[in-house]
Amino acid sequence: MEFGDSTLIITPNNKKILIDGGGNEFGSFDVGEKTLLPYLLARQIKNIDYVIISHFDSDHVRWITNNYEET
């Protein structure tokens, strides 16, 4: 990602694990909306089974904390 970190793992049994969720508190470029979300939607991934946050710096969690919705 241009500003931020994120890793998506898809397990053999099709579980989706997102590690970190990118973001940049400085500037107007929304990494989640411009990069991560289009990546997920292009692969028809509409939900994430597990989210792992390595640490709480905004470049790792901003998009997750702004878009988290529990189902």
C-alpha positions as CSV (number, residue, x, y, z in Angstrom):
1,M,0.0,0.0,0.0
2,E,1.2,3.5,-0.7
3,F,0.8,4.6,2.9
4,G,0.2,1.9,5.4
5,D,0.5,-1.8,5.9
6,S,-2.0,-4.6,5.2
7,T,-1.8,-8.3,4.4
8,L,-4.6,-10.6,3.3
9,I,-4.3,-14.4,3.8
10,I,-6.8,-16.8,2.3
11,T,-6.6,-20.2,3.9
12,P,-7.1,-23.5,2.1
13,N,-10.6,-23.6,3.7
14,N,-11.3,-20.1,2.3
15,K,-11.1,-18.2,5.6
16,K,-10.0,-14.6,5.1
17,I,-7.5,-13.1,7.5
18,L,-6.6,-9.5,7.3
19,I,-3.5,-8.4,9.1
20,D,-3.5,-4.7,9.7
21,G,-5.6,-2.3,7.6
22,G,-3.5,0.5,6.3
23,G,-4.1,4.2,6.6
24,N,-2.4,7.5,6.8
25,E,-3.4,10.1,9.3
26,F,-1.5,12.8,7.4
27,G,-3.0,13.8,4.0
28,S,-6.2,13.2,2.1
29,F,-5.4,10.0,0.3
30,D,-7.6,7.3,1.8
31,V,-5.6,4.0,1.5
32,G,-8.5,1.8,2.5
33,E,-11.0,3.4,0.1
34,K,-8.5,3.8,-2.8
35,T,-6.5,0.6,-2.5
36,L,-7.6,-2.0,0.1
37,L,-11.4,-1.9,-0.6
38,P,-11.0,-2.1,-4.4
39,Y,-8.6,-5.0,-4.0
40,L,-11.0,-6.9,-1.9
41,L,-14.0,-6.1,-4.1
42,A,-12.2,-7.1,-7.3
43,R,-11.7,-10.5,-5.7
44,Q,-15.3,-10.6,-4.6
45,I,-14.3,-10.6,-0.9
46,K,-17.2,-9.0,1.0
47,N,-16.3,-10.1,4.5
48,I,-13.2,-10.9,6.6
49,D,-13.3,-13.8,9.0
50,Y,-10.4,-12.6,11.2
51,V,-8.6,-9.3,11.7
52,I,-5.2,-9.2,13.3
53,I,-3.8,-5.9,14.4
54,S,0.0,-6.0,14.9
55,H,0.0,-2.6,16.7
56,F,-2.1,0.5,16.9
57,D,-0.2,3.0,14.8
58,S,-2.6,4.6,12.3
59,D,-0.7,3.3,9.3
60,H,-1.7,-0.2,10.4
61,V,-5.3,0.3,11.7
62,R,-6.9,3.5,10.3
63,W,-9.1,1.9,7.6
64,I,-10.1,-1.0,10.0
65,T,-11.1,1.3,12.8
66,N,-13.0,3.6,10.4
67,N,-14.9,0.8,8.7
68,Y,-15.4,-2.0,11.2
69,E,-18.8,-3.5,11.2
70,E,-19.5,-6.6,13.3
71,T,-22.0,-9.1,11.8
